[in-house]
Amino acid sequence: MKYDFKVRLQPQDVASHSLKAPSHKNAAKILIHPSTFTQGGFITGHVCTLETDSGIRREAVAWPAPDKNVANNIVSISRVFQKATALELGQVVRVIPGATPVPDAGVVVMRETASLDPNPLSVSEQLRWQHILESKLETAEYILPGTPFDEIFLNGSKRSYIVESVNGSPEGVGKYAPGLTAVEFFNDEKRDIVGKLELSALPAMHNEIKKLNWFFNDYDIDFNGYTKARYSCGVVIHGSHGTGKSMLLDHIAATNWGRVIRITKKDKPSTIETYFKTALEQRAKSIILIDNINRFVGKECAARESYIDAIGEGLDTLANRAREQNRRPNVLVVATCLDYLDDIPYELQRPTRFHKHVGLAIPDAPARKEILRSHKPTFAPEVFDKYVSDLGDRTHAYTGADLESVLIIATDSWRERVARPSQEEPLAWEDVLKGLQEVRPTAMHDINLKPPTIRWSDIGGYENVKVALQKVLRRPQRAQKIRSDPKKGILLYGPPGCSKTMTAQAMATESGFNFFAVKGGELLNMYVGETERSIRNLFKRAREASPSIIFFDEFDSLAGARSSSSSSSSGGGVQALTTLLTEMDGFEQLGDVFVLAATNRPDAIDPALLRPGRFDRLVYVPLPDAGARRAIVAAKARALGFAHDIDADALAAQMDGYSGAEIAAICGSAFEDAEEAEEPMDVLRRAIQKTPKRVTRDMLDHFEEWHARFV
């Protein structure tokens, strides 16, 4: 059982000869006789409370006195404590033991009391003074409001300060905590310039900035009239490496809206709890930043559950305060990760936690050109637009960081090339090529890739297919005019090797949409639930990066009929198909996401996918017609250097019945064993005669039968 004792006060330098010159280190301590310390249930380093009959009540740090010869009804206080609390020596007070250790000090507000320099501190000088004062607090260890720090010299200036509050309290004590304790300056006149919580426009991030600013707009306002307010103070920014997540954190910190707290890998769960508690209790605004949150909550993290609890409970506390006061507290929490669905545990995706998230897509060609322009490369004025356009077109799958690396290496090449760099010598295309050779896109292993730049003009023939797809590309506006529902999915089917994938790439290029390309079989996973998770993830990311196209190649491997005996119709395949159907039915913004699929086996596709509202349009991609065959032959002839020696029309006529892939292969391998004196036409005719047609009449009849049944 714990008791409170009535004791008499004396100064610490009387209690012990070792404390003749009391330091800041002992300012917050009260020294209690060892027997009283034990009997009263005091614990070294815990909080205790001093009370007087006149109403004074102050916290202190309980500490056993080093001298047992002092009477057991005497406690010793520092002269700093005496002055800060207006206590009198010899006065009788009550001392009450506390049950908790002295809390870590977060924000320590300090007020300037004297200075030989009448000029106010600049921002950079404030930072230097904050650092030196924080070092003084580290020496003190325990921090007591009212503690003076007199006549501190720095850069020729002498100033004096006093501790105004600790963790927002003018009576509570705190313990210095490395990385957590931070000094803020008290300002009676409130002259501090507080920035607005708003991000300015950044290249290729217009929609993302708009979404973040909408979230920020809900600070500093009441939620009156909101049907359902977003009480959470947390938001996640996610995207592939190099898309600008850390850069956005820096821009948020630079708004100067509040004190910035960056959580690093050295911070323990208990430290994070203190960050949240201090941010909520202090009067100043705070921004808590967690870059790469997966370091703390990823599956490989040993203390994962503890970090999830610490962050989750901190966010819950902020949301509860927002609900109580009908407005958010002055605390913003921003985390980053590669993928929201993969990296943020389900426990942290709740509405009171990290429910809001903003994805940064890999930039498409127009966005890449905007980023390049923002770097202002020193190309000659007459070729500036051309170089930016060409570089933007050639860098599919490059992130903003990749493009910056290309320009850095190009600049290094320019410096080596011109020997004596000058502004009169512009950056040349050969310098850019050096950068392209050395920098590979960091997103190459990501599923969200832009396809090679292929246009309709690069595909010879297939006019009916092109017209059908071009109509679908214009569908949102047309559907709105004629009050009809736009189509969601397109299935390309036909013999193998007939440019279905190339057609999808051209559709993506011509539309300017973000392109998500994946082979159906790549999504199948032996582990329960992983395939469905991958499908949901794919559709989620496509929505976030809209307008976009999801392209499934070899679609039958993923969407096989449930009555089929193939592996795709096993339990996992059925679940994958169900997830696919659900995702396609769940489109909310029609026209923003297209699903494009290609298959050589349309009969293997589950009929449920061919119903209205899913794959509404079925487009047959046949064997190449005469125009397509001629275009393929001419393109290969130009590439191999024999374009002037052949009759493309005659060869196209002889290649009737071959697929586009077979025609390209014939042209590419025809001259491997040919004699140098042979005419190219003779070599190609012989190669045609030796190459069997792999698409049989039975296969074509099967496509026609299926077409008649479903189209």
C-alpha positions, 0 to 999 in steps of 0.5 A: 500500500502506498502512502503520502507523507508530510515532509519539510523542504530543504535545498539539495546542497544541504542534503549532500556535499556532492551537490554543492553546485546543483546542475540542470541534471538534478533540477526536476528531482526531489531527494527522499530519505531512503527509509521513507522512499522504501516505506512510501512505495516510491520508485526511482525515476517515477513521477511523484507529486508535491502538494501544499495547503495553499494549493500548489501542486507540482510533479517531480522525479522521485529519487532516493537521497544519497545521505542517510544522516538527514532526518527521514521527514526531510526532502531536498529540492533544487533551487531551480525547483524551489524558484519554479514552484514558488515553494519556501524552504522549511515549508511542510508539503505532502509527497505522493508517489506515482505509479508510472515512470517519467514520460518521454518529453516530446515538445518542449516549449522554451521562452526567451528571457534575455538577449544582448541582441535585439534582432529576432532570430532568422529561421536558420538561426532558430534551428541552430538555437533549437539544436543547442537547447536540445543538447542542454536538455539532453544533459539535464536528462529530466526536464522541469517547466520553469528551468532557466538556461541562462547566458548561452553563447552561440555565433557571437550571440548571448541569449537566455531561455526558460522552459515554458512547458513539457508535452503541453503541460506547464506543471508536468515533468518529462525525460529527454528522449533522443529523436523525440524531444524537440524544442519549440519557441514560445511567441507571445505575439504569435509572429510565427508564419504558419503555412497552409496545408496544401500542395502546389502543382507538380509535373505529371501529378495533377490528379494525385495532388488534387486528391491529397489536397481534398483530404487536407481541406478537411483540416481546420474546419468543422464537420457540420453538414457532413453526411459521413465525415472522414475522421481519420487523420491518416493517408497512404501514398503508394506507387512503384519505386521512383514515382515520387512518394518520398518527394511528396513527403518532403513537399508536405513537410515544406508546407510549414503547417506543423512540426514534422516528426519523421518515424525512422527504423530506429524507432520502437513501438513505444516511441511511436506511441509517444509520438502520437500521444505528444502530437495529440496533446500539444497545442502546436500542429504536427505532421507525422511522416512514415516513409516506407511503412513496410519496414515496420508492418511488413511480414518479414518484420519481427515486431510487426504486430507491435508496430501495427498496434502502435500505429493503429491505436495512435490513428484510432485515438486521433479519429476518436478525438475528431469524432468527439470535437466534430473536427480533426485534431491538428495532426496529419499522418502520412505513410508511403509504400509500394502497394496499398493492398499488399503492404498495408495490413488489413488491420490498418485499412479501417476507416479510422486508420489508413482508409484513404490512399492515393496511388502514383502511377508510372507516367505515360508518354504525355506525363513523361514529356511533362516531367522532362520539360520541368527539368529544363534540359539544355537542348538547342531551342530549335530541337527542344520540342523534338528531343523531349517528344522523342525521349518521352516516347522512347522511355515507356516504364520509366519513372520520374526518378529514372528520367532524372537519372537519364538526364544526369548521365546525359549531362556527364556525357556532355561534360566529357564531350565538350571538354570545357562546358559552356552554355553555348554548347547544348546537350546533344542527342548522343548524350541522351543516348548514353543515359538511355543505355545506362538507365534501365526502368526500375518498373520493368518488373512491375505489372504496370508497364506501358507497351512499346509505341505501336500505332494503327499505321504500324499494323498493315491490313486488319481494317475491320479490326481497327475500326471495331476497336476505334469505335470502342475507344470513342465509346464514352462520349458516344454512349453519353450522347445516345444515352446507352451504357458503354461497353466494359470488355473486348475479347480478341480471338482468332488463330495464333500469331495474328497480331492480337497482342500487337493490336492491344498495344496499338490500342493503348498507344492511340488512346494514351491510356495506362496499360496493364499487361499480364499473361493469364497464366502468370496470375495463377498461384498454387497458394490459396487466395493468392490468385484472387488477391492478384486479380483484385490488386490488378483491377484496383490499380487500374482504377487508380491509374484510370483511364487505363486498359487491362490486357489479358494475354492467353486469357483462356488459361485464367478464365477457363469454363467451369465445366472444363477439366483443365487446371484452370477449372480446379477449385483455385480456378473457379475462385479466380473466375468468380473474382474476375466476374465480380471485379468486372461487375463492380466497375463504378466509373464506366469508360475509365477502365477497359478490359481487353483480352486475347485468346486462341481458344475462345471455346474454352472461355467460361460463358458467364464472361461473354454475357452483356456487361462483361465482354460485350464485344467479341472481335475476330482477328483472322489470318492476315489478308493480302494488305496485312501480308504485304505490310509484314513482308515490306517491313521485314524487307526494310529491316533486313536490307533487301526491300529493293530486291523483292516484289512484296505483292507477289510474295504476299499472294504466295503467303496466303494462309500463313499467320503474321508470325509465320510470315515474319519468321519466313522472312527473318530466317530465309537467308540463313543457308542461302548462297550469296549469288541467289536472288532474294525472291528465289530464296523467299519463294523456296522458304515459303515452299519449305514452311508448313502452314500451322493454322489448318482448315479445321481450326478456321472452321472451328472459329467460324462455328464458334463465331456463329454461335456467340456473335 
